[in-house]
Every structure is written in structure tokens, then in C-alpha cells.
């Protein structure tokens, strides 16, 4: 099984000097066996469940962008021109075990922040135009070469070309330029404009990290609280000051009462419970619950065959609470035990030693019921 590593990069220095601050190119950084071939990626894009796109333009009309959405067929591929197109497949880590395993190279970052691992195949001149993203992204050259340009910092006032199916900046102010080769890693912080074109055929891995907006956080946390609070928990103002002279005024004491309501309902425990559930929600459809086995039958089957982790599942933990696929699972386990559960892909019969306590068995059974873990039916 491929084991991916990053070379020539110091995590502590990277987080202090580059993360969410400025781009960084590291030559020959990413080391792994072949994750996926061009043929395998194109075949994956033919699957109905895979999210894929073909983005193209032309040398004569660089702003005439076209987008097609998969699934694709062999006939679609045969009709493509010789240059200026890119095939992008989202969440390849959900499909290819080697790609999923390659996240081990980024263990110094929160796994629950990762969005997905996209892989693109491009021919000569293929790209998606000058643009910026709202999230951190690592761009890793798997094969071939690309010409990368990095530009200005963008914001909500950065204008895009109108009436296009892709978001392309009207202006691009180039600041740096590189040719990337296999193993090279380029980090782009949120809001930094970037633009690349393939030099011949190339494969590029994009590792993106989720960055919900403040508005999204506040809105979703509000929905979470609304489900937790009772109708009997209401605004109260005992010892109210008289308002004879200014009955329409909002006084400081009124604002302080409102702040007290917000603070009372945003404890660390409440925030952690919401964040754990929210950030582990599945990107795609949630697995179907499985309740055909009781606990004893589950344990008997586990002694006969290994348990597998659903590759689409997301995990986090806070204290002794484990979060998976938007659900909270309370336990009495230590942090190191929960970390093992989060990072283990296959629970073999001969590696049960970290899970010999009944609390672990109960938690694994709950994860099985929710489709987070499963037995291979083949």
C-alpha cells in the first residue's frame, strides 16, 4: 500500500510562515507510488456516482469556456480535441484507496478540515483559467508538467468575466511563475489568484481544505441551537430600569442581557458538539443505517472477518466524544484510543488489541450500525 510523504518541508515553519499567508512551492516534495493512471481516472469519470467535469476552451478563443458534467462515455472522450481541455474528478479519495492513504502526508493538519482530494488530467494547454479559491489547497504534480502562475490577493470586489460557466478573473496580476514537475508541491492560500496550463499531458492532485464562511458557521450553529433549546427558555429582564423619559431606547443593560443569552448558549461543550457534527457531515449521500445484526452477532462476525471503514466517512473527536458522519457517539475512551479508531482503515482480527475493552466494542458496533464501518460482503 503506498505511503505518501512530504520532503523538504518543515511543518512547524510552514504553519508559522506560509499557512493562510502566502504561496509556497516545494520541489520534489511529494513522494508516493503511482496513485492513479490517466486511464483509471477517465474510467472513474464514467461512473454515475463520481462527480466529474470536462472544462475546455481554445487557443483562438481563450475565454470561450465550455463545461460538461459527467458521467462520460468513451464516445465523449473520442470527440475531444487534441488540446485545451481538462478532466476533473472530485473526491477521488472516496474511490481509490491509495489516494485516500496519501493524506498521511498531511497529518500535521486537521483531518476534519479536509474537503476532498480532486485529481485532474489535462492535455496541452488544458486549464480552468485565472481564478481564486476560498480555501487552502495543495497542488501536487503527479505526472507531466504544468506552467503555474500566482497573482494578486482577491476578495469579494475582484471582478469575474461575465456569462461564463466557470469563474474566471477579469484581471490577473502575475507575481510569480513556475514549471512544476512530478513530485513538486504548490501551496495556495485562500484568496490568492492562480492560473495554470498543462504542458503536454499531466495529472495533478488537489488537496483542498474546507473553510466555511462566518455566515455559514453562525447560521448553522443557530439551527443547531434551535433544536437544543426549549420554548420556555426566553428573554427575561428582572429589575428592569424605568423608561419614562426614553421608552424607545435600547439601553446598555438590554444589550448585556442579549449577550448573556448568547454566551450562556455557546459554551465550549456546545460549540464542540456542533462543530464535530457539522464538520464531519458527509460530502455526498450518507450511508444507510444497518440494523440487521445485534451486538452478539456483530462480535461473532468480527471474530470471523475484518471490519472496514467507509472511505467516505469523516471523523473528529472532542474529549471522549467521537463524531462521525454528522453523528455524535459518546464513549469512555481516552484520546489515544479515539485517534486509533479515526485513523484505522481496516480492523483486522489480529489487531484488536487496542480495542479489547467493552467500551471499544460498543463504539465500533454503533459505528457499524450507522454505516461508518462495514463487513465486506464479497
ZALO-228601 format. One record per atom (N, C-alpha, C, CB): x, y, z; residue in three letters. Coordinates in steps of 0.1 Angstrom, whole numbers, plus 5000, padded with zeros to 4 digits. Glycine has a CB too. Example, Ala and Ser with C-alpha at 12.3 -4.5 7.8 and 13.67 -1.06 7.14 Angstrom:
513249435078ALA/512349555078ALA/513249675078ALA/511349555090ALA/512849785071SER/513749895071SER/512950005079SER/514149945057SER/
% end
This chain:
500949885000UNK/500050005000UNK/500950125000UNK/499050005012UNK/500750224991UNK/501550344990UNK/501550425003UNK/501150434979UNK/502750475007UNK/502850555019UNK/503350685014UNK/503750495030UNK/502550795014UNK/502950925009UNK/503651005020UNK/501750995004UNK/504651075016UNK/505351165025UNK/505651295018UNK/506751095029UNK/505951395026UNK/506351525021UNK/507851545026UNK/505451645027UNK/508651585016UNK/510051615019UNK/510351765017UNK/510951525010UNK/511451805023UNK/511851945021UNK/510852045027UNK/512151975007UNK/510052005036UNK/509152095042UNK/509052075057UNK/507652085036UNK/509252175065UNK/509152175079UNK/507752215084UNK/510252255086UNK/506952125089UNK/505552155093UNK/505452285102UNK/504952045100UNK/506352285112UNK/506252405121UNK/506552535114UNK/507252385133UNK/507552535106UNK/507852655098UNK/506852685088UNK/509252645091UNK/506252585082UNK/505252605072UNK/503952675078UNK/504852475065UNK/503552615090UNK/502352675096UNK/502652815101UNK/501952585108UNK/503852845106UNK/504152975111UNK/504353085100UNK/505452965119UNK/504853045089UNK/505253145079UNK/504453135066UNK/506653115075UNK/503753025063UNK/503053015050UNK/501552995051UNK/503652915042UNK/501152905060UNK/499752865061UNK/498852985062UNK/499552775073UNK/497953005052UNK/496953115051UNK/497653245050UNK/496053105063UNK/498953245046UNK/499653375044UNK/500153395030UNK/500753375054UNK/500953305025UNK/501553325012UNK/501853195005UNK/502853405013UNK/501953194992UNK/502153064984UNK/503553014987UNK/502053084969UNK/503652884985UNK/504952814987UNK/505152704976UNK/505152755001UNK/506252704969UNK/506552594960UNK/507652514966UNK/506952644946UNK/507452384967UNK/508552294972UNK/508852184962UNK/508052224986UNK/510052194957UNK/510452094946UNK/510651954952UNK/511752144939UNK/510251854944UNK/510451714947UNK/509951684962UNK/511851674945UNK/508851734966UNK/508351724979UNK/507551594982UNK/507551844984UNK/506651574972UNK/505651464974UNK/506251334969UNK/504351494967UNK/506251234978UNK/506851104974UNK/505750994976UNK/508151074982UNK/505450924966UNK/504450814967UNK/504550724954UNK/503050874968UNK/504150604956UNK/503950524944UNK/502850584936UNK/503650374948UNK/502650534923UNK/501650584915UNK/500250574921UNK/501650514901UNK/499550684923UNK/498250694929UNK/497150644919UNK/497950824934UNK/497250694907UNK/496250664897UNK/496750694883UNK/494950744900UNK/496350624873UNK/496750654860UNK/495750734852UNK/497050514852UNK/496150784841UNK/495250864833UNK/494050784829UNK/495950914820UNK/494250654825UNK/493250564821UNK/492250534833UNK/493750434816UNK/492750514845UNK/491950494856UNK/491050614860UNK/492750454868UNK/491650734859UNK/490850854862UNK/489750874851UNK/491850974862UNK/490050844839UNK/489050864828UNK/487950764830UNK/489650854814UNK/488250644834UNK/487250534837UNK/486450574849UNK/487950404839UNK/487050634859UNK/486250674871UNK/485250784867UNK/487250724882UNK/485650874858UNK/484750974854UNK/483550924846UNK/485451084846UNK/483550794843UNK/482450734836UNK/481450674846UNK/482850624826UNK/481750674858UNK/480850614869UNK/479850724872UNK/481650574881UNK/478550674873UNK/477450774876UNK/477650834890UNK/476150704876UNK/478250764899UNK/478350824913UNK/479450924915UNK/478450714923UNK/480450924905UNK/481551014906UNK/481251144901UNK/482750954898UNK/481651254908UNK/481451394903UNK/482651434894UNK/481351484916UNK/482351464882UNK/483351494872UNK/482951604863UNK/483751364865UNK/483951674857UNK/483651784848UNK/484751774837UNK/483651914855UNK/484351824825UNK/485351854814UNK/485252004812UNK/484951764801UNK/486352064813UNK/486452214811UNK/487352234799UNK/486952284824UNK/486952314790UNK/487752344778UNK/487552484773UNK/487352244767UNK/488552524766UNK/488552654758UNK/489352624745UNK/489052774766UNK/489852724739UNK/490752704727UNK/491752814727UNK/489852714715UNK/492852784719UNK/493952884718UNK/493453014710UNK/495052824710UNK/492552994701UNK/491953104693UNK/491053184701UNK/491353054680UNK/490253124710UNK/489253194718UNK/489453154733UNK/487753164713UNK/490453214739UNK/490753164753UNK/489653184763UNK/492053234757UNK/488753284761UNK/487653304770UNK/486353234766UNK/487453454772UNK/486453154756UNK/485253074752UNK/485152944760UNK/485153054737UNK/484852954773UNK/484952834782UNK/483652754781UNK/485152884796UNK/483952624781UNK/482852524780UNK/482952424791UNK/482752454766UNK/481852384797UNK/481852294808UNK/480852184805UNK/481552354822UNK/481352054806UNK/480451944806UNK/480551864819UNK/480851844793UNK/479351814823UNK/479351734836UNK/479251584833UNK/478251784845UNK/479951504840UNK/479851354839UNK/478551304844UNK/480951294845UNK/478351174843UNK/479351074838UNK/479551084823UNK/478850934842UNK/480751044819UNK/481151054805UNK/481250914799UNK/482551114803UNK/481350904786UNK/481450784778UNK/482750784770UNK/480150754770UNK/483050674765UNK/484250664756UNK/484050754743UNK/484450514751UNK/482750764739UNK/482450844728UNK/482750994731UNK/480950834724UNK/482451034743UNK/482751174747UNK/484251204746UNK/482251204762UNK/485051104751UNK/486451124750UNK/487051134736UNK/487151014758UNK/486451044727UNK/486951044714UNK/486651174706UNK/486250924706UNK/485651244710UNK/485251364703UNK/486051484708UNK/483751394705UNK/486951474718UNK/487751584724UNK/488851624714UNK/488251544737UNK/489151754714UNK/490251804706UNK/491651754711UNK/490251954704UNK/492651794704UNK/494051754709UNK/494551834720UNK/494951754697UNK/493951954722UNK/494552044732UNK/493452124739UNK/495552144726UNK/493852194750UNK/492952284757UNK/491752224764UNK/492552394748UNK/491852114770UNK/490852064778UNK/491351994791UNK/489951964770UNK/490551984801UNK/490951934814UNK/489751844819UNK/491252044824UNK/490051724824UNK/489151644831UNK/489351654846UNK/489151494826UNK/488351694854UNK/488451704868UNK/487551604875UNK/488251844873UNK/488051524884UNK/487251434892UNK/487351464907UNK/487651284889UNK/486251494913UNK/486251524927UNK/486251394936UNK/484951604931UNK/486751414948UNK/486651314958UNK/487251174954UNK/485251294963UNK/488351184947UNK/488951054942UNK/489350974954UNK/490151084933UNK/489651034966UNK/489950964978UNK/488850874983UNK/490351064989UNK/487650904978UNK/486550814982UNK/486550684974UNK/485150884980UNK/487250684963UNK/487150574953UNK/488450494953UNK/486850624939UNK/489650564954UNK/490950494953UNK/491650494966UNK/491750564942UNK/491850374971UNK/492450364985UNK/493850434985UNK/492550214988UNK/494650414975UNK/495950474975UNK/495850624976UNK/496750434962UNK/494850694970UNK/494750834971UNK/494250874985UNK/493650884961UNK/493350794991UNK/492950825005UNK/494150815014UNK/491850725009UNK/494950715012UNK/496050695021UNK/497050805020UNK/496750555018UNK/497150875008UNK/498150975006UNK/497951095015UNK/498151014992UNK/496751105022UNK/496651215031UNK/497551205043UNK/495151225036UNK/498151085045UNK/499151075056UNK/500251175055UNK/499650935056UNK/500551225043UNK/501551325041UNK/501151455047UNK/501851345026UNK/499851475051UNK/499451605056UNK/498951585071UNK/498351665048UNK/499451495078UNK/498951465091UNK/499151575101UNK/499651335097UNK/499951675097UNK/500251785106UNK/499051885106UNK/501551855103UNK/498051865097UNK/496951945095UNK/495651875100UNK/496751995081UNK/494651955105UNK/493451885110UNK/492751805099UNK/492451985116UNK/492551675101UNK/491851595090UNK/490451645088UNK/491851445094UNK/489751685099UNK/488351725097UNK/488251855089UNK/487751745111UNK/489351925086UNK/489252045078UNK/489352005063UNK/490352135081UNK/489751885060UNK/489951845046UNK/488651835039UNK/490751715045UNK/488551895027UNK/487251875019UNK/487351755011UNK/487152005010UNK/488151745001UNK/488351624993UNK/489651634985UNK/487151594984UNK/489951524978UNK/491151514970UNK/490751504956UNK/492151404975UNK/490951604948UNK/490551604934UNK/491751584926UNK/489851744930UNK/491551504915UNK/492651484905UNK/492151524891UNK/493051334905UNK/493051604885UNK/492751644871UNK/493751594861UNK/492751804871UNK/493251554850UNK/494051524838UNK/493851624828UNK/493651374833UNK/494951674823UNK/494951784812UNK/495851754801UNK/495251924819UNK/495451794789UNK/496251784777UNK/496951924775UNK/495451744765UNK/497751934764UNK/498452054761UNK/497552174762UNK/499052044747UNK/497852274770UNK/497152394771UNK/495952384780UNK/496652444758UNK/495652274786UNK/494452254794UNK/494552324808UNK/494252104797UNK/493552384812UNK/493452454825UNK/492052504827UNK/494452574825UNK/491852584838UNK/490552634841UNK/490552784842UNK/490052574854UNK/491652844837UNK/491652994837UNK/492153054850UNK/490353044833UNK/492453184850UNK/492853254862UNK/491653264872UNK/493453394859UNK/491853224884UNK/490853224894UNK/491453224908UNK/489853104892UNK/490553234918UNK/490953214932UNK/489953124939UNK/491153354939UNK/490453064950UNK/489652974958UNK/489453044972UNK/490252834959UNK/488352994979UNK/488053044992UNK/488652955003UNK/486553064994UNK/489552864999UNK/490052765008UNK/491552745005UNK/489252635007UNK/492252675015UNK/493652635013UNK/493652515003UNK/494352605026UNK/494652514995UNK/494852404985UNK/496252374983UNK/494052434972UNK/496652244983UNK/497952194979UNK/497752134965UNK/498452084989UNK/498652174956UNK/498552124942UNK/499852044940UNK/498452244932UNK/499651914937UNK/500751824936UNK/500851764922UNK/500651714947UNK/502051784916UNK/502251734903UNK/502451584903UNK/503351804895UNK/501551504898UNK/501751354898UNK/502451304886UNK/500351294899UNK/502151364874UNK/502851334862UNK/502851444852UNK/502251204856UNK/503751454843UNK/503851554833UNK/504251694839UNK/502451574827UNK/504051794832UNK/504451934837UNK/503252034835UNK/505651984829UNK/503352134844UNK/502352244843UNK/503052374845UNK/501252224853UNK/502552474838UNK/503052614839UNK/502152684849UNK/503152684826UNK/502652714861UNK/501852784871UNK/502252924872UNK/502052714885UNK/501153014874UNK/501353154877UNK/500553184889UNK/500953244864UNK/501153264898UNK/500553314910UNK/500353464910UNK/501353264923UNK/499253514913UNK/498953654912UNK/498553724925UNK/497853674902UNK/497653814924UNK/497253904934UNK/496353844944UNK/496554034929UNK/496153904956UNK/495153864966UNK/493853924961UNK/495553914980UNK/492853834962UNK/491453874957UNK/490453874969UNK/490953774946UNK/489353944966UNK/488253954976UNK/486953964969UNK/488454074986UNK/485953994976UNK/484554004970UNK/484454114959UNK/483554024981UNK/485454204959UNK/485354304949UNK/486154274936UNK/485954434955UNK/486854154936UNK/487554114924UNK/486554074914UNK/488553994928UNK/486654134902UNK/485654114892UNK/485953994883UNK/485554234883UNK/484853924880UNK/484953804871UNK/484453834857UNK/484253684878UNK/484853754848UNK/484353764834UNK/482853724835UNK/485053684824UNK/481953794828UNK/480553764829UNK/480153654819UNK/479753894826UNK/479053594823UNK/478353494814UNK/479153384810UNK/477853564802UNK/479953334820UNK/480753214817UNK/480353104827UNK/482253244819UNK/480552974823UNK/480152864832UNK/481252834842UNK/479952744824UNK/482352904842UNK/483452894852UNK/483753034857UNK/484652824846UNK/484353034869UNK/484753164875UNK/486153204870UNK/484653164890UNK/486253304861UNK/487453344856UNK/487653494859UNK/487553324841UNK/488853534865UNK/489053664868UNK/489253754856UNK/490353674877UNK/488653874857UNK/488853974846UNK/490354014845UNK/487954094848UNK/490954034856UNK/492354074856UNK/493253984864UNK/492554224862UNK/494453954859UNK/495353874866UNK/496753944867UNK/495453734859UNK/497153974879UNK/498454044881UNK/499553944885UNK/498254154891UNK/500253894875UNK/501253784878UNK/502353834887UNK/501853734865UNK/502653754897UNK/503753794906UNK/504853684906UNK/503153804920UNK/504453564904UNK/505453454903UNK/505053354893UNK/505753384917UNK/506053274887UNK/505753174877UNK/506653064878UNK/505853244863UNK/506152944877UNK/506952824878UNK/506552714868UNK/506952764892UNK/507452624865UNK/507052504858UNK/507152394868UNK/508052474845UNK/506052324871UNK/506152214881UNK/506252074874UNK/504852214889UNK/507051994880UNK/507351854875UNK/506851754886UNK/508851844872UNK/506851624882UNK/506351524892UNK/507051534905UNK/506551384886UNK/506151534916UNK/506651544929UNK/506651684935UNK/508051484930UNK/506551784926UNK/506551924931UNK/505251954938UNK/506852024919UNK/505252034948UNK/504052074956UNK/503952224956UNK/504152014970UNK/502752274953UNK/502552414953UNK/501352444963UNK/502152474939UNK/501652524973UNK/500552554983UNK/500052694979UNK/501052554997UNK/498652704979UNK/498052834976UNK/497052864987UNK/497252824962UNK/497252984994UNK/496353025005UNK/495053074999UNK/496953135013UNK/493953085007UNK/492653135003UNK/492853274997UNK/491653135014UNK/492153304986UNK/492053434980UNK/493253474971UNK/492053524991UNK/494253384970UNK/495353414961UNK/495053374947UNK/496653354966UNK/495153464937UNK/494853424923UNK/495953334918UNK/494753554914UNK/495453234910UNK/496453144904UNK/495853094891UNK/496753014913UNK/496853044882UNK/496453014868UNK/497452914863UNK/496453144859UNK/497052804857UNK/497952704852UNK/497452654839UNK/498252594862UNK/498452604831UNK/498152534819UNK/499152414817UNK/498352634806UNK/498552314812UNK/499352184811UNK/500352194800UNK/498452064809UNK/501552144802UNK/502552134791UNK/502551984787UNK/503952174796UNK/501851954776UNK/501651814773UNK/500651754782UNK/502951734773UNK/500551624783UNK/499651554792UNK/500151564807UNK/499451404788UNK/499251584816UNK/499651594830UNK/498551544839UNK/500151734833UNK/498951504851UNK/498051464862UNK/498351554874UNK/498051314865UNK/497351614880UNK/497551694892UNK/496651654903UNK/497451844888UNK/497151644915UNK/496351614927UNK/496151744934UNK/497051514936UNK/494851774938UNK/494551894945UNK/493951854959UNK/493551984938UNK/494551894969UNK/494151864983UNK/493551994989UNK/495251804992UNK/492251994990UNK/491552124994UNK/491052105008UNK/490452154985UNK/491152215016UNK/490752225030UNK/489552315031UNK/491852265039UNK/488452265038UNK/487252335039UNK/487452465047UNK/486152245045UNK/486752565043UNK/486752695051UNK/485452755050UNK/487852795045UNK/484452715058UNK/483152765058UNK/483152915061UNK/482152695067UNK/482252995056UNK/482153135058UNK/481653165073UNK/481253205048UNK/481953285078UNK/481453315091UNK/479953315091UNK/481953465095UNK/479353355080UNK/477853355079UNK/477353205080UNK/477453415065UNK/478053115073UNK/477652975073UNK/477752925087UNK/478452895063UNK/478852955094UNK/479052905108UNK/477952955117UNK/480452945113UNK/477753085117UNK/476753145126UNK/475353085123UNK/476753295125UNK/474953075110UNK/473653025106UNK/473452885110UNK/473453035091UNK/474452795107UNK/474352655111UNK/474352635126UNK/475452575104UNK/475152715133UNK/475152695147UNK/473852745153UNK/476352785154UNK/473252845147UNK/471852885151UNK/470852775150UNK/471453005144UNK/470952705138UNK/470052595136UNK/470252485146UNK/470252535122UNK/471552455149UNK/471852355159UNK/471252395173UNK/473352335161UNK/471452525177UNK/470852565190UNK/469352555190UNK/471352705193UNK/468752595179UNK/467252595179UNK/466652455182UNK/466752645166UNK/467452355178UNK/466952215181UNK/467252175196UNK/467652115172UNK/468152245202UNK/468552215216UNK/467752285226UNK/470052245218UNK/467252405223UNK/466652495233UNK/465152475234UNK/466952635230UNK/464652505246UNK/463252485248UNK/462452625246UNK/462952445263UNK/461252615242UNK/460352735241UNK/460252805254UNK/459052695235UNK/460552745265UNK/460452805278UNK/461652885282UNK/460152705289UNK/462752875274UNK/463952955276UNK/463753085268UNK/465252875272UNK/463453185275UNK/463153315269UNK/463853435274UNK/461653335270UNK/463753545267UNK/464353665272UNK/463753715285UNK/464153775261UNK/464553745294UNK/464053795307UNK/464753925311UNK/464253685318UNK/464054015318UNK/464654135322UNK/464154175336UNK/464354245312UNK/464454095347UNK/464054135360UNK/464854265364UNK/464354015370UNK/464254335374UNK/464854455379UNK/465154555368UNK/466254425386UNK/464154565359UNK/464154655347UNK/464154795352UNK/462954625338UNK/465054875345UNK/465055025348UNK/463855095342UNK/466355085342UNK/463455195349UNK/462255275343UNK/462655345330UNK/461755375354UNK/461755355321UNK/462055415308UNK/461155535306UNK/461855315297UNK/460755605316UNK/459755715315UNK/460155815304UNK/459555785328UNK/461455865305UNK/461855965295UNK/462155915282UNK/463056045301UNK/462655785281UNK/463155735268UNK/462555595266UNK/464655735267UNK/461255575264UNK/460755435263UNK/461155365251UNK/459255445264UNK/461655435241UNK/462055365228UNK/463555335228UNK/461755455216UNK/464255375238UNK/465755355238UNK/466155215241UNK/466355455248UNK/467155165234UNK/467855045237UNK/469055085246UNK/468354965224UNK/468955035259UNK/470055065268UNK/471154965269UNK/469455095282UNK/472255005275UNK/473354905276UNK/472954785284UNK/474454975284UNK/472054795294UNK/471654675301UNK/470854585293UNK/470754725313UNK/470154635283UNK/469354545273UNK/470354465265UNK/468454625264UNK/471354535260UNK/472354465252UNK/473154365260UNK/473354565246UNK/473454395273UNK/474154295281UNK/473254175284UNK/474454365295UNK/471954185285UNK/471054075286UNK/471153985274UNK/469654115289UNK/471154045262UNK/471253965250UNK/472553895249UNK/471054055238UNK/473653965253UNK/474953905252UNK/475053785262UNK/476054005256UNK/474353795273UNK/474353685283UNK/473653565277UNK/473653735296UNK/472553585270UNK/471953475263UNK/472853405254UNK/470653515256UNK/473553475245UNK/474453425236UNK/475653345243UNK/475053535226UNK/476153405253UNK/477353345260UNK/476853215267UNK/477953445270UNK/475653225273UNK/475153105280UNK/474952985271UNK/473753145287UNK/474653015258UNK/474452905249UNK/475552885239UNK/473152935241UNK/476752925242UNK/477852905233UNK/479052865242UNK/478253025225UNK/478852765251UNK/479952715259UNK/480852625250UNK/479352625270UNK/482052595255UNK/482952515248UNK/482352385244UNK/484252495256UNK/481552325253UNK/480952195251UNK/479952205239UNK/480252145263UNK/479152305240UNK/478152325229UNK/478752345215UNK/477152435232UNK/479752435215UNK/480452465203UNK/481152345197UNK/481552575205UNK/481852265206UNK/482552145202UNK/481552045196UNK/483252085214UNK/480352025203UNK/479351925198UNK/478951965184UNK/478151915208UNK/478652095182UNK/478152145169UNK/479252125159UNK/477652285170UNK/480452175162UNK/481552175152UNK/481852035148UNK/482752245158UNK/481851935158UNK/482151795155UNK/481151735145UNK/482251715167UNK/479851765148UNK/478851715140UNK/478851785126UNK/477451735146UNK/479051915126UNK/478951985113UNK/480051955104UNK/478952135116UNK/481351955109UNK/482451935101UNK/482651785096UNK/483751985108UNK/481951695102UNK/482051555098UNK/480851515089UNK/482151465110UNK/479951605086UNK/478851565077UNK/479451515064UNK/477951685075UNK/478851415058UNK/479351355046UNK/479251455034UNK/478651225042UNK/480251455026UNK/480251545014UNK/479151495004UNK/481551545007UNK/478851365004UNK/477851314995UNK/476851245003UNK/478451224984UNK/476151144997UNK/475051085004UNK/475551005017UNK/474350984995UNK/474851015027UNK/475150945040UNK/474850795038UNK/474450995052UNK/475750715044UNK/475550565044UNK/474250525050UNK/476750495050UNK/473650425045UNK/472350375051UNK/472650305064UNK/471650275041UNK/471850325074UNK/471950255087UNK/471750105085UNK/471050305098UNK/472550025093UNK/472449885092UNK/472149825105UNK/473749825086UNK/470949765107UNK/470449715120UNK/470049575119UNK/469349805125UNK/470649495110UNK/470249355109UNK/471049265119UNK/470549305095UNK/472049325125UNK/472849245135UNK/472649305149UNK/474349235131UNK/472549215159UNK/472649265173UNK/474049265177UNK/471749175182UNK/474349305189UNK/475749325193UNK/476449185194UNK/475749385207UNK/475849085199UNK/476448955199UNK/476848905185UNK/475548855207UNK/475848915176UNK/476148875162UNK/477248955156UNK/474848875154UNK/477249085159UNK/478349165154UNK/479649125158UNK/478049315158UNK/479849095171UNK/481049055177UNK/481548915171UNK/481049045192UNK/480548825169UNK/480848695163UNK/481348715149UNK/479648605164UNK/480748795141UNK/481148815128UNK/482548885127UNK/480148905120UNK/482748975136UNK/484049045137UNK/485248955140UNK/484049165147UNK/484948845147UNK/485948745150UNK/486248665138UNK/485548655162UNK/485348665128UNK/485548585116UNK/486048665104UNK/484148525112UNK/485848795104UNK/486248875092UNK/486549025097UNK/485248875081UNK/487349095090UNK/487749235094UNK/486549335092UNK/488949275087UNK/486649445099UNK/485749555097UNK/486549655088UNK/485349615110UNK/485749715079UNK/486349825070UNK/485749955073UNK/486249785055UNK/486550055072UNK/486050195074UNK/485450245061UNK/487150295079UNK/484250305061UNK/483750365049UNK/484650475044UNK/482250415052UNK/485250465032UNK/486150565028UNK/485650705026UNK/486750525014UNK/484250715026UNK/483650855025UNK/483450915039UNK/482350845018UNK/483650835050UNK/483350885063UNK/484350985068UNK/483250765073UNK/483851085076UNK/484651185082UNK/484651175097UNK/484251325078UNK/485751195104UNK/485851175118UNK/486451295125UNK/486751055121UNK/486151315138UNK/486751405147UNK/486451365161UNK/486251555144UNK/487151415171UNK/486751385185UNK/487051505194UNK/487451255190UNK/486351505205UNK/486551615215UNK/486351545228UNK/485551735212UNK/487351555236UNK/487251475249UNK/487051335246UNK/486151535258UNK/486051275252UNK/485751135250UNK/484651115240UNK/485351065263UNK/484151215233UNK/483151205223UNK/483751195209UNK/482151335224UNK/483251095202UNK/483651075188UNK/482551125179UNK/483950925185UNK/482951195168UNK/482051245158UNK/482351175145UNK/482151395156UNK/481351125138UNK/481551055125UNK/480251085117UNK/481750905127UNK/480451125105UNK/479351155095UNK/478251235101UNK/478851015090UNK/478551335109UNK/477551415114UNK/476851365127UNK/476551445104UNK/477351255132UNK/476751195144UNK/477751205156UNK/476251055142UNK/477151215168UNK/478051215180UNK/477851085187UNK/477651335190UNK/479051025191UNK/479050895198UNK/479750915211UNK/479650785189UNK/479050905222UNK/479650925235UNK/480450795239UNK/478650965246UNK/481550815245UNK/482350695249UNK/483050725262UNK/483350655238UNK/483750625267UNK/484650645279UNK/486050625275UNK/484150555291UNK/486350635263UNK/487750605258UNK/488650735259UNK/487650565243UNK/489950705260UNK/490950805260UNK/491150865246UNK/492250755266UNK/491850975245UNK/492051045233UNK/492850955223UNK/492751175235UNK/493850885229UNK/494750805220UNK/493950685214UNK/495950745228UNK/492950635221UNK/492050525216UNK/491150585205UNK/491250465227UNK/490650695207UNK/489750755196UNK/490650795184UNK/489050885202UNK/491850835186UNK/492750865175UNK/492950745166UNK/494050935179UNK/493150635173UNK/493450505166UNK/492150465158UNK/493750395176UNK/491050485164UNK/489750455156UNK/489650545144UNK/488550465165UNK/489950675146UNK/489850765135UNK/490850735123UNK/490050905139UNK/491950685127UNK/493050665117UNK/493150525112UNK/494350715123UNK/492350435117UNK/492450295112UNK/491550275101UNK/492150195124UNK/492050215090UNK/491150185078UNK/490550045079UNK/492050205066UNK/491349955084UNK/490849815085UNK/491049755099UNK/491549725074UNK/490049705105UNK/490149655118UNK/490249505117UNK/488849695127UNK/491449455116UNK/491749315114UNK/491549235127UNK/493149285109UNK/491249105126UNK/491049025138UNK/492349015146UNK/490648885134UNK/493549035140UNK/494749025147UNK/495249165152UNK/495848955139UNK/494449275150UNK/494949395155UNK/493849455164UNK/495249495144UNK/493149365171UNK/492049415180UNK/492649465193UNK/491049305182UNK/493949445195UNK/494449475209UNK/494149615214UNK/495949455208UNK/494149715205UNK/493749845210UNK/492349855214UNK/494049955200UNK/491549755211UNK/490049765213UNK/489549645221UNK/489349765199UNK/490349605231UNK/489949495239UNK/488949525250UNK/491149435246UNK/488749655252UNK/487749685263UNK/486349695257UNK/488149825269UNK/485349665266UNK/483949665261UNK/483549795256UNK/483049615273UNK/484149905261UNK/483750045256UNK/484050055241UNK/484450155264UNK/485249995237UNK/485650005223UNK/484649915215UNK/487049955221UNK/484349805219UNK/483449715212UNK/482049785210UNK/483249575220UNK/481549845220UNK/480249915219UNK/480350025209UNK/479849965233UNK/481450105209UNK/481550215200UNK/481650165186UNK/482750305204UNK/482450065183UNK/482650005170UNK/481249955165UNK/483649895170UNK/480549895174UNK/479149845170UNK/478249965166UNK/478549765181UNK/478350075173UNK/477550185170UNK/477950245156UNK/477650295180UNK/479250245154UNK/479750295141UNK/479250205129UNK/481250305141UNK/479250075132UNK/478749975122UNK/477250005119UNK/478949835127UNK/476450025130UNK/475050045128UNK/474850165119UNK/474350065141UNK/475650265120UNK/475450395112UNK/476150385099UNK/475950515120UNK/476750275095UNK/477350255082UNK/478750315081UNK/476450325072UNK/479250365092UNK/480650415092UNK/481650305090UNK/480950495105UNK/481350185096UNK/482150065095UNK/481249965088UNK/482750015108UNK/481949865081UNK/481149765074UNK/481949635073UNK/480649815061UNK/481249525071UNK/481949405067UNK/481849385052UNK/481249285074UNK/482949335046UNK/482949315032UNK/482049195029UNK/484349285027UNK/481049225019UNK/480049115016UNK/480549025005UNK/478749185012UNK/481649054998UNK/482148974987UNK/482648834992UNK/483249044979UNK/
% end
